Amino acid sequence: MTTEKAAASSNCIGAGTMQLNVSIAIRKRTQVDAFGPNVFSMNPSIVRSDAGYICCVRGVNYDREAIWYSSDWQATNRKEPIRSRNVIVLLDRDLHALSQYDLDVSQITSDPRGRSDVQDIRLMAHCGDVLAIGTAVERDFEWSGHRWTGGLGMRRMFVATLQGTRLENPVIIDSPCGAAWEKNWVPVSQGQELALIANIHTGAKLIGSPIIGFQLKDQAASYAWTGGWSGSSPFVQFEQNYIGVLHRKDGFPEIYTHMFCLLDHNLRPMLRSVPFSFENKYIEFCCGITLNEAGDGVIIAYGVNDKAAVVVELGTSDVLRMLTIEVVRPSDLLQVKGNSSIAYEDLLKCVEGHTNTTRRVLRELNDCLSRVRRGHLPAKRPFSLTFLRDRLKW
């Protein structure tokens, strides 16, 4: 694990191609390396504890960068299919690691609906407990030729309680609208009730608790996600409202974009930031948010390129200054676009050197760079990845 205090002049969210309406100085930054060789840390979440913070880190045995521009899943150990491990890392108030231990998720994987994997756990405080909200996967992989293949399978959301080294009493929730995949709901703790917003654009949610279960509060069709923004971190209480992070994916291959959002007491979006990137990487995913003990710092936990787990502290006042855009109706978020463009040279850097990147992709990108050098294409203007996909007929 590496920890650093980031100077305001040198480390700002949004610096680069995706600008924020305000630059935010990163007070502290930690990269959590929780696994050994051939297992990559990713998508951490975080909740405050008496001694500091509890951080859950997912580890994966695949190389996402090696598969992103091709159809192959490249497992780091080809003797086993794609799998996740989850560990708990205890951090002090300065984000230094104190200890870590494997998280026992057997109560989920022993259920047929979660037998294949447990992914992207979000930790959050609720009624004196620490809850874990994540994705239970029911999917089969088989070795075919030179790669692992598998059907899309089923993904369902679950809610469980963190008890020591175990997730206990999980509630695995079938899709309210009959979808095969459910991911990235927005959990919000409201007094004795836990709200799970399944569709931020319609406000469709479930209300309940891990003890009594969850009830649908809206028409089934309103739960169906048809694109746009979806959940990322939990939303945590700030005064009378709730603050958290949403995300969306655009382009081909996908580019991730985030946005801070403030919900009112009825869990309706009321303010938002402009869309941004944490580190100007193509795959970024924020699973965690909490306030520090003093309340003047926002702790954010996110993954980068499915290869790194990062925790940062931002100033609460800086985050609040980003929330400048009023949201009149939840459906207004559908009109907020993410980033689906990338520069030729950046894309080439991301794919070259990976053995299973198709030669056609490299040929196409090198041709684009040659045209830039001849003055036939602007060097700095981003281009649509849809253009590359259509040209290669992917």
ABEGO torsion letter per residue (X at the ends): XBBBBBBAAABBBGBEABBBABBBBBABBBBBBABBBGBBBBGBBBBBBAAEBBBBBBBBABBAAAAAABABBBBABAABBBBBBBBBBBBBAAGBBABBBBBBAAAAAABAAAAABBBGBBBBBBGGBBBBBBBBBBBBBBBBEABBBBBAEBBBBBBBBBBEABBBGBBBBBBAAGBABBBGBBBBBBEABBBBBABAAAGBBBBEBAAAEBBBABBAAAABBAEEBBBBBBBBBBEABBBBBBBBBBEOBBBBBBBBBBBBAAGBBABBBBBBBAAGBABBBBABBBBBAAGABBBBBBBBGGABBBBBBBBAAAAAAABABBBABAAAAAABBBBABBBAAAAAAAABGBAABBAAAAAAAAAAAAAAAAGABBAABBBBAAAAAAAAGX
